[in-house]
Amino acid sequence: MAHIRERSLTHPVPELRGHGLLLRPWDAGSDAEVAEWLRGVSDPGFQQWNTPLNPVTDLAGARGSLRARAENAANGLSASFRVTDASSGRTLGHIGVNEIDRTFRVARVGYWTLPEARGRRVATRALVLAAHWALTGLGLHRLELGHALGHDASCHIAEQCGFRAEGTLRGAMFEAGRLDAFRDVHLHGRLATDPAVDLK
């Protein structure tokens, strides 16, 4: 499975390695990583299925977004991983373990990939790594994954990674590019007690 190595005793987010990937925290101080983050959240494929409350439209906003994520990680509220190719170090996408609730031992996961990384099972491989860490390293009991109804690729990824379809949440997500209209969400869940996932 994954080899997990803590960056340091004071850093809450580890590096996760496995399935040809290296997941590591984003660095808000890196101009290259800030630019990759901006490219990812500006991509039409991302914007079709996600409507951030605070849209990121320039490098300054991207850097601020990554700094906020680092602060949330330091406070134990979330963990944001830059998904990279383990050999080349090239950025492939992002995966986050968000809204961590240590009382109920639950969190929500979300991910995106850059256009050139799609069709290579990057999100699937990253989700297996991040979910395994969250359910073992963090000791969570439940992970939730929600995607807009109609996002068949995300639905397939969730099912491949052992996130069972649990139902439809009515009007639980903003419509693309709007904060005044809602769309339905397909909810998936994975428990720590569910069978292990074997990627073939």
C-alpha positions, 0 to 999 in steps of 0.5 A: 500500500502507501508509504507514509512519511511525516514531513516533520513532527510539527507539520500535520500533513504528511507526504503520501507515496504510492501507485506512481504518485507522490502527494505532498502539501502545496507550497504557497511560497513557490511561484510555480505551485501557485501558478499550477493551482491557478491553472487548475481552478481556472480550468473550464473542466473544474469550473463546470463542476465546482463553484467556489465561494471565493473564486480565484482569478489571479496569482495573488488570489491563488497564493492567498488560497494556498496560504488559507489552506496551509493555515487550515491544515495547521489547525487540523481542519483540512489537508490539501495535497498537491498530486505529483508524478512520483518520478518526475515531480510534475504536478498532476492535480489536487486532492483535499481531505476537508471539513475534518470533524474529529468528534464524529471522525468524519471528513469530506474529500474533493479532487481535481486533475489538470487537463493533461493528466486526465484519462490516466487514473490520477484521481483514482490513485490519489483518492485511494492514497488520501482515503487510506491515510485519512482512515488510518493515519487520522483515525477517521471513521467516515469519509464523504464524497459529493459531486454534482449530479451528472458528473459521471467521471467523478461517480466512477472514480468514487465507486472504484475507490470503495466510496459507495453511492448513498443517495442524492442530496437535493439542491446541495451544491451551487450551479456552475458559476452561480451563487443564486441557484442550486443543483443536486449532489450525488453522495458517496461514503466510505467507512474505515470498516469497509473492505480494502481497495485493490487497484488493478 
